[in-house]
Amino acid sequence: MLKINCSVSVKDKKILDNVSLSVKPGTIHVVMGPNGAGKSTLSHAVMGDDRYTVEGSIKMDGDELTSLPMDERARKGLFMSFQYPVEIPGLSMKKFLRAAYKSVHGDITVMDFKKVYDTASKSLGVHTKYVNDGASGGQKKRNEMLQLKVLNPKYALLDETDSGLDVDALKVVAQTVKDAVQDGCGVLLVTHYLKFLEYLQPDDVTVIVNGRVVEQGDIKLAQKIEVEGYSGY
């Protein structure tokens, strides 16, 4: 289980205050809230971004993560997809992912990895040769899902993976997340959109406003937010 009980600051400015939530293996826990509430900050802090100061505890399957750098957290099985994936011209997507795979799972032959990569890229309709180079916003999000599919993490932090997607791409991304969950991955998902959640049917929903957890529930809470917004908080 991924258990988060912490506050997060940037340059002595507190962004998140005593946020407490957990993600069980094989489940989806959604984090919602207005712009600037601290949702993306939560994902980056859990992943180990050193721009953030964490007070409290972040545990994954009983192991304390707060003192570990980002690469160590990744090796333990933590993965993050970004709201704004970067382009890296000249870096082969296949070579990049093979290096990441070897770092997390151990050595794999070129041919064996090619089978893993080709199967995943075909299912997602991914054709980018270099890491996100020249890719559209929607294609970049598919590339993030390619990483999720290939690396097969224990827990995934998905920061607005659905933003900028057309209907067809949204379904592809949603199915990839559902497949990962079915394989036992626990997902912490940041999103604004109920449509994405209707595809996913999350187990838990947490609402964060002004850096604090204000309500927790299930998909019915997301449906309430869709109608009423966040003004009531």
MIZAKE-900847 format. One record per residue: residue number from 1; residue in three letters; x, y, z of N, C-alpha, C, CB in turn. Coordinates in steps of 0.2 Angstrom, whole numbers. Glycine has a CB too. Example, Ala and Ser with C-alpha at 12.3 -4.5 7.8 and 13.67 -1.06 7.14 Angstrom:
2
     k     r    n_px    n_py    n_pz   ca_px   ca_py   ca_pz    c_px    c_py    c_pz   cb_px   cb_py   cb_pz
     1   ALA      66     -28      39      62     -22      39      66     -16      39      57     -22      45
     2   SER      64     -11      35      68      -5      36      64       0      39      70      -3      29
END
This chain:
233
     k     r    n_px    n_py    n_pz   ca_px   ca_py   ca_pz    c_px    c_py    c_pz   cb_px   cb_py   cb_pz
     1   MET       4      -6       0       0       0       0       4       6       0      -5       0       6
     2   LEU       2      11      -4       6      18      -4       2      22       1       6      21     -11
     3   LYS       5      24       7       2      28      12       5      35      13       2      24      19
     4   ILE       1      40      12       4      47      12       1      51      18       2      51       5
     5   ASN       5      53      22       3      57      28       8      63      29       2      53      34
     6   CYS       7      68      25      13      73      25      10      80      24      18      71      20
     7   SER      15      85      25      14      92      23      20      93      18      14      97      29
     8   VAL      18      98      13      24      99       8      24     107       7      22      96       1
     9   SER      31     109       7      32     116       6      37     117       1      35     119      13
    10   VAL      37     123      -2      42     125      -7      45     132      -4      39     126     -14
    11   LYS      51     132      -3      55     138       0      51     141       5      55     143      -6
    12   ASP      50     137      10      46     139      17      39     141      16      50     145      20
    13   LYS      36     140      10      29     141       9      25     135       9      28     145       2
    14   LYS      21     134      13      17     128      14      12     127       8      14     127      21
    15   ILE      12     122       4       8     121      -1       2     116       1      12     118      -8
    16   LEU       4     110       4       0     105       7       0     104      14       1      98       3
    17   ASP      -5     104      17      -5     104      25      -9      98      27      -9     110      27
    18   ASN      -5      93      30      -7      87      33     -12      83      29     -11      89      40
    19   VAL     -10      82      23     -13      78      18     -12      70      20     -11      79      10
    20   SER     -18      67      20     -18      60      22     -22      56      17     -20      59      29
    21   LEU     -19      51      14     -23      46       9     -19      40       8     -25      50       3
    22   SER     -22      35       5     -18      29       4     -21      26      -3     -19      24       9
    23   VAL     -16      22      -6     -18      19     -12     -16      11     -11     -14      22     -18
    24   LYS     -21       7     -12     -20       0     -12     -18      -3     -18     -27      -4      -9
    25   PRO     -14      -8     -18     -13     -11     -25     -19     -13     -29      -8     -18     -24
    26   GLY     -19     -12     -35     -25     -14     -39     -31     -10     -38     -27     -21     -38
    27   THR     -30      -4     -36     -35       1     -35     -33       8     -38     -37       2     -28
    28   ILE     -38      12     -39     -37      19     -42     -40      24     -37     -41      20     -49
    29   HIS     -35      28     -34     -37      34     -30     -36      40     -33     -33      33     -23
    30   VAL     -42      44     -34     -42      50     -38     -41      56     -33     -49      51     -42
    31   VAL     -37      61     -35     -37      67     -32     -39      73     -36     -29      69     -30
    32   MET     -44      76     -34     -47      82     -37     -47      88     -33     -55      80     -39
    33   GLY     -48      94     -37     -48     100     -33     -47     106     -38     -42     101     -28
    34   PRO     -48     112     -36     -47     118     -41     -40     119     -43     -50     124     -38
    35   ASN     -39     123     -48     -32     125     -50     -29     128     -44     -32     129     -56
    36   GLY     -22     126     -43     -18     129     -38     -19     126     -31     -20     136     -37
    37   ALA     -23     120     -31     -25     117     -24     -19     113     -21     -31     113     -25
    38   GLY     -14     111     -26      -9     107     -23      -9     100     -26      -9     107     -16
    39   LYS     -13      99     -31     -13      92     -33      -7      89     -36     -19      91     -38
    40   SER      -4      93     -41       2      91     -44       8      91     -40       3      96     -50
    41   THR       8      96     -35      13      96     -30      13      90     -26      12     102     -25
    42   LEU       7      87     -24       7      80     -21      11      75     -25       0      78     -20
    43   SER       9      74     -31      12      69     -36      20      70     -36       9      70     -43
    44   HIS      22      76     -37      29      78     -37      33      76     -31      31      85     -39
    45   ALA      30      78     -25      33      77     -19      33      69     -17      29      80     -13
    46   VAL      28      65     -19      28      58     -18      33      55     -22      21      55     -19
    47   MET      34      57     -28      39      55     -33      47      56     -30      38      57     -40
    48   GLY      47      62     -26      54      63     -24      57      69     -27      58      58     -25
    49   ASP      53      74     -30      56      80     -33      59      84     -28      50      84     -37
    50   ASP      66      85     -28      69      89     -23      68      96     -22      77      88     -24
    51   ARG      63      99     -26      61     106     -25      56     107     -19      58     108     -32
    52   TYR      54     101     -17      49     101     -12      52      98      -5      43      97     -14
    53   THR      50     101       0      51      99       7      45      95      10      54     105      11
    54   VAL      47      89      12      41      85      15      42      84      22      41      78      11
    55   GLU      37      86      26      37      84      33      31      79      34      35      91      37
    56   GLY      33      73      37      29      68      38      31      61      35      22      70      35
    57   SER      27      57      33      28      51      30      25      49      23      26      46      35
    58   ILE      29      46      19      27      43      13      29      36      13      29      47       7
    59   LYS      25      31      13      27      24      14      24      20       8      25      21      20
    60   MET      29      16       5      26      11       0      28       4       2      30      13      -7
    61   ASP      22       0       3      23      -7       5      27      -7      12      26     -11       0
    62   GLY      26      -2      16      30      -2      22      36       1      23      30      -9      25
    63   ASP      39       3      17      46       6      16      45      14      16      50       4      10
    64   GLU      49      17      21      48      24      21      52      27      15      51      27      27
    65   LEU      49      32      11      52      34       5      55      41       6      47      35       0
    66   THR      53      45      11      54      52      11      62      54      11      52      55      18
    67   SER      66      50      13      73      51      12      77      49       6      77      48      18
    68   LEU      73      45       2      75      42      -4      75      47     -10      72      36      -6
    69   PRO      80      47     -15      80      51     -21      75      48     -26      87      52     -24
    70   MET      74      52     -31      69      50     -36      70      43     -39      68      55     -41
    71   ASP      77      42     -41      78      36     -44      78      30     -40      86      37     -47
    72   GLU      79      31     -34      78      25     -29      71      23     -28      81      27     -22
    73   ARG      66      28     -28      59      27     -28      57      24     -34      55      34     -27
    74   ALA      60      26     -40      58      22     -46      60      15     -46      61      26     -52
    75   ARG      66      14     -44      68       7     -43      64       2     -39      75       6     -41
    76   LYS      61       5     -34      57       2     -29      50       0     -32      56       6     -23
    77   GLY      48       4     -38      42       2     -41      37       8     -42      39      -3     -38
    78   LEU      40      14     -41      35      20     -41      36      23     -48      37      25     -35
    79   PHE      31      25     -51      31      28     -58      27      35     -58      29      23     -63
    80   MET      29      39     -62      25      46     -63      25      48     -70      28      51     -59
    81   SER      18      49     -72      18      52     -79      16      60     -78      12      49     -83
    82   PHE      19      64     -82      19      71     -81      13      74     -85      25      74     -83
    83   GLN      10      80     -82       5      84     -85       8      87     -92       3      89     -81
    84   TYR      14      89     -92      17      92     -98      24      88     -99      19      99     -96
    85   PRO      23      82    -103      29      78    -104      34      82    -109      27      72    -108
    86   VAL      41      81    -107      46      85    -111      48      81    -117      52      86    -106
    87   GLU      51      85    -122      53      82    -128      61      82    -127      52      87    -134
    88   ILE      64      76    -130      71      75    -129      73      73    -136      73      69    -124
    89   PRO      74      78    -141      76      76    -148      83      72    -148      77      82    -152
    90   GLY      83      67    -152      89      63    -153      90      57    -148      95      67    -152
    91   LEU      85      57    -143      85      51    -138      80      46    -140      84      53    -131
    92   SER      82      40    -143      78      35    -145      73      33    -139      82      29    -147
    93   MET      66      33    -141      61      31    -136      63      23    -134      54      31    -139
    94   LYS      64      19    -139      66      12    -137      72      11    -132      66       8    -143
    95   LYS      77      15    -134      83      14    -130      82      17    -123      89      18    -133
    96   PHE      79      23    -123      77      26    -116      73      21    -112      73      33    -118
    97   LEU      68      18    -115      64      14    -111      67       7    -109      57      12    -114
    98   ARG      72       5    -113      76      -1    -111      80       0    -105      80      -4    -117
    99   ALA      83       6    -106      88       8    -100      84       9     -94      91      15    -101
   100   ALA      78      12     -94      73      12     -88      71       5     -86      67      17     -90
   101   TYR      69       1     -90      67      -6     -89      73      -9     -85      65     -10     -95
   102   LYS      79      -9     -88      84     -13     -84      86     -10     -77      91     -12     -89
   103   SER      85      -3     -77      86       0     -70      81      -3     -65      86       7     -71
   104   VAL      75      -4     -67      70      -6     -62      69     -13     -62      63      -3     -65
   105   HIS      70     -17     -67      68     -24     -67      74     -29     -68      63     -26     -72
   106   GLY      80     -26     -70      86     -30     -71      87     -31     -79      85     -37     -68
   107   ASP      92     -34     -81      94     -35     -88      89     -38     -92     101     -38     -88
   108   ILE      89     -37     -98      84     -40    -103      88     -39    -110      77     -36    -103
   109   THR      87     -44    -114      91     -44    -120      87     -39    -125      91     -51    -123
   110   VAL      91     -37    -130      88     -33    -135      82     -36    -138      93     -31    -140
   111   MET      82     -42    -140      76     -45    -143      70     -46    -139      78     -52    -146
   112   ASP      71     -48    -132      66     -49    -128      63     -42    -126      68     -52    -121
   113   PHE      67     -37    -126      64     -30    -124      60     -28    -131      69     -25    -123
   114   LYS      62     -29    -137      59     -27    -143      52     -30    -143      63     -30    -149
   115   LYS      51     -36    -141      44     -39    -140      40     -36    -136      45     -47    -138
   116   VAL      42     -34    -130      39     -30    -125      37     -23    -128      43     -29    -118
   117   TYR      42     -20    -130      41     -13    -133      36     -13    -139      47     -10    -135
   118   ASP      37     -18    -144      33     -18    -150      25     -19    -148      35     -23    -155
   119   THR      24     -24    -143      17     -25    -141      14     -19    -138      17     -31    -137
   120   ALA      17     -16    -134      15     -10    -130      13      -5    -135      19      -8    -124
   121   SER      18      -3    -139      18       3    -144      12       2    -149      24       4    -147
   122   LYS      11      -4    -151       6      -6    -156      -1      -5    -153       7     -13    -159
   123   SER      -2      -7    -147      -8      -7    -143     -10       1    -142      -8     -10    -137
   124   LEU      -5       5    -141      -6      12    -140      -6      16    -146      -1      14    -135
   125   GLY      -4      14    -152      -3      18    -158       2      23    -157     -10      21    -159
   126   VAL       8      21    -154      13      25    -153      18      25    -159      17      24    -146
   127   HIS      20      30    -162      25      30    -167      31      35    -167      21      32    -174
   128   THR      32      38    -161      37      43    -160      44      39    -160      36      47    -154
   129   LYS      48      41    -164      55      38    -164      59      40    -158      59      40    -170
   130   TYR      59      47    -157      63      50    -151      58      52    -146      67      56    -154
   131   VAL      60      53    -140      56      54    -134      52      61    -135      60      54    -128
   132   ASN      46      60    -137      41      65    -138      43      70    -143      40      69    -131
   133   ASP      48      69    -147      50      74    -152      45      75    -157      57      72    -155
   134   GLY      43      81    -158      38      83    -163      31      80    -162      40      80    -169
   135   ALA      30      77    -156      23      74    -155      18      79    -152      24      68    -149
   136   SER      12      77    -154       6      82    -152       5      81    -144       0      80    -156
   137   GLY       1      85    -141       0      84    -134      -3      77    -133      -5      89    -132
   138   GLY      -8      75    -137     -11      69    -136      -6      63    -137     -17      68    -141
   139   GLN      -2      63    -142       3      58    -143       8      58    -137       7      60    -150
   140   LYS      10      63    -134      14      63    -128      11      59    -123      16      70    -126
   141   LYS       4      60    -122       1      57    -116       1      49    -118      -6      59    -116
   142   ARG       0      47    -124       1      40    -126       8      38    -125      -1      39    -133
   143   ASN      13      42    -126      20      40    -124      21      39    -117      24      45    -127
   144   GLU      17      43    -113      18      42    -105      15      35    -104      14      47    -102
   145   MET       9      33    -107       6      27    -106      10      21    -108      -1      27    -109
   146   LEU      14      22    -114      19      17    -116      24      16    -110      22      20    -122
   147   GLN      26      21    -107      31      20    -102      28      16     -96      33      26     -99
   148   LEU      21      17     -94      18      14     -89      17       6     -91      11      17     -88
   149   LYS      15       5     -97      14      -2     -99      21      -6     -99      11      -2    -106
   150   VAL      26      -3    -102      32      -6    -102      36      -7     -95      37      -3    -107
   151   LEU      35      -2     -91      39      -3     -85      35      -6     -79      40       4     -82
   152   ASN      28      -7     -80      24     -11     -76      26     -10     -68      25     -18     -77
   153   PRO      25      -3     -66      26      -2     -59      22      -5     -54      27       6     -58
   154   LYS      24      -4     -48      19      -6     -42      14      -1     -41      23      -7     -36
   155   TYR      16       6     -41      12      11     -40      13      17     -45      12      14     -33
   156   ALA       8      20     -48       9      25     -53       5      31     -51       6      22     -60
   157   LEU       9      37     -52       6      44     -50       5      47     -57      11      48     -46
   158   LEU      -2      48     -59      -4      50     -65      -6      57     -65      -9      46     -69
   159   ASP      -2      62     -67      -4      69     -66      -8      72     -72       2      73     -65
   160   GLU     -14      72     -72     -18      75     -78     -17      71     -84     -18      82     -78
   161   THR     -16      65     -84     -15      61     -90     -20      62     -95     -14      53     -88
   162   ASP     -26      64     -93     -32      64     -98     -32      71    -102     -38      63     -95
   163   SER     -28      76     -99     -29      83    -102     -27      83    -109     -25      88     -98
   164   GLY     -30      86    -113     -28      87    -120     -30      81    -125     -21      89    -121
   165   LEU     -34      77    -123     -35      71    -127     -42      71    -130     -35      64    -122
   166   ASP     -42      69    -136     -48      68    -140     -52      62    -137     -47      68    -147
   167   VAL     -58      60    -139     -62      55    -137     -59      48    -138     -69      55    -140
   168   ASP     -56      47    -144     -53      41    -145     -47      39    -141     -51      40    -152
   169   ALA     -42      45    -140     -36      44    -136     -38      43    -129     -32      50    -137
   170   LEU     -43      46    -127     -45      46    -120     -47      39    -118     -51      50    -118
   171   LYS     -50      35    -123     -52      28    -122     -46      24    -121     -57      26    -127
   172   VAL     -41      25    -126     -35      21    -126     -31      22    -119     -31      23    -132
   173   VAL     -31      28    -117     -27      29    -111     -31      26    -105     -26      37    -110
   174   ALA     -37      27    -105     -41      24     -99     -40      16     -99     -48      26    -100
   175   GLN     -40      13    -105     -40       6    -105     -33       4    -103     -41       3    -112
   176   THR     -28       8    -104     -21       6    -102     -20       7     -94     -16      11    -105
   177   VAL     -24      12     -92     -24      12     -84     -27       7     -81     -27      19     -82
   178   LYS     -33       5     -84     -37      -1     -82     -33      -7     -82     -44      -2     -85
   179   ASP     -29      -8     -87     -25     -14     -88     -20     -15     -83     -22     -15     -95
   180   ALA     -17      -9     -81     -11      -9     -76     -14     -10     -69      -8      -2     -76
   181   VAL     -20      -8     -68     -24      -9     -62     -25     -16     -61     -30      -5     -61
   182   GLN     -28     -19     -66     -29     -26     -66     -23     -31     -65     -33     -28     -73
   183   ASP     -17     -28     -67     -11     -32     -66      -8     -31     -59      -6     -30     -71
   184   GLY     -12     -27     -55     -10     -26     -48      -7     -19     -46      -5     -31     -46
   185   CYS      -7     -14     -51      -4      -8     -50      -9      -3     -46      -2      -4     -57
   186   GLY      -6       0     -41     -10       5     -38      -9      12     -41      -9       5     -30
   187   VAL     -15      15     -42     -14      22     -46     -17      28     -42     -18      21     -53
   188   LEU     -13      33     -42     -15      39     -39     -16      44     -45     -10      42     -33
   189   LEU     -22      46     -46     -23      50     -52     -26      57     -51     -29      46     -56
   190   VAL     -23      61     -54     -25      68     -53     -29      70     -59     -19      73     -52
   191   THR     -35      72     -59     -39      74     -64     -44      79     -63     -42      68     -67
   192   HIS     -47      83     -68     -52      87     -67     -59      84     -70     -51      94     -70
   193   TYR     -58      79     -74     -64      77     -78     -68      71     -76     -61      77     -85
   194   LEU     -74      72     -75     -78      66     -74     -79      61     -79     -85      68     -72
   195   LYS     -78      63     -85     -79      58     -91     -73      53     -91     -78      62     -98
   196   PHE     -67      55     -89     -62      50     -88     -63      45     -82     -55      54     -87
   197   LEU     -66      48     -77     -68      44     -71     -73      39     -73     -69      48     -65
   198   GLU     -78      41     -77     -83      36     -79     -80      30     -83     -88      40     -83
   199   TYR     -75      31     -87     -72      25     -90     -68      21     -85     -66      28     -95
   200   LEU     -65      24     -80     -61      21     -75     -64      18     -69     -55      25     -72
   201   GLN     -70      21     -67     -73      19     -61     -68      18     -55     -77      12     -62
   202   PRO     -66      24     -52     -61      24     -47     -64      21     -40     -58      31     -46
   203   ASP     -59      19     -36     -61      16     -29     -62      21     -24     -56      11     -27
   204   ASP     -58      26     -24     -58      32     -19     -57      39     -23     -52      31     -14
   205   VAL     -60      44     -20     -59      51     -22     -58      55     -16     -66      53     -26
   206   THR     -52      59     -17     -50      64     -12     -51      71     -15     -43      62      -9
   207   VAL     -54      76     -12     -54      83     -14     -49      87     -10     -61      85     -14
   208   ILE     -45      90     -13     -40      95     -10     -42     102     -12     -33      93     -12
   209   VAL     -43     106      -7     -44     114      -8     -39     118      -4     -52     115      -7
   210   ASN     -36     122      -7     -31     126      -3     -26     122       1     -35     131       2
   211   GLY     -24     117      -2     -19     113       1     -21     108       7     -14     117       4
   212   ARG     -27     107       8     -30     103      13     -35      98      10     -33     107      19
   213   VAL     -35      92      13     -41      87      11     -47      90      14     -39      80      13
   214   VAL     -52      91      10     -59      94      13     -64      88      12     -61     100       9
   215   GLU     -63      83       8     -68      78       8     -66      72       4     -75      80       4
   216   GLN     -68      66       7     -66      60       3     -72      55       2     -60      56       8
   217   GLY     -72      51      -3     -78      47      -5     -76      43     -10     -84      51      -6
   218   ASP     -81      41     -15     -80      37     -21     -82      41     -27     -84      31     -20
   219   ILE     -84      38     -32     -86      42     -38     -92      46     -38     -87      37     -44
   220   LYS     -96      45     -33    -102      49     -32     -99      56     -29    -106      46     -26
   221   LEU     -94      57     -26     -91      63     -24     -89      67     -30     -85      62     -19
   222   ALA     -86      63     -35     -84      66     -41     -90      69     -45     -80      62     -46
   223   GLN     -95      65     -45    -101      67     -49    -104      73     -45    -106      61     -49
   224   LYS    -104      74     -39    -106      80     -35    -102      86     -37    -105      79     -28
   225   ILE     -95      85     -38     -91      91     -40     -93      93     -47     -84      88     -39
   226   GLU     -94      88     -51     -96      90     -58    -102      95     -58     -97      84     -62
   227   VAL    -107      94     -54    -113      98     -54    -112     104     -50    -118      94     -51
   228   GLU    -109     104     -44    -108     109     -39    -102     113     -39    -109     107     -32
   229   GLY     -96     110     -42     -90     114     -42     -87     114     -35     -91     121     -44
   230   TYR     -82     118     -34     -79     118     -27     -81     124     -23     -71     118     -28
   231   SER     -86     128     -25     -87     134     -21     -90     132     -14     -93     138     -25
   232   GLY     -93     127     -13     -95     125      -6     -90     123      -1    -100     119      -7
   233   TYR     -84     123      -3     -78     122       1     -74     128       3     -73     117      -2
END
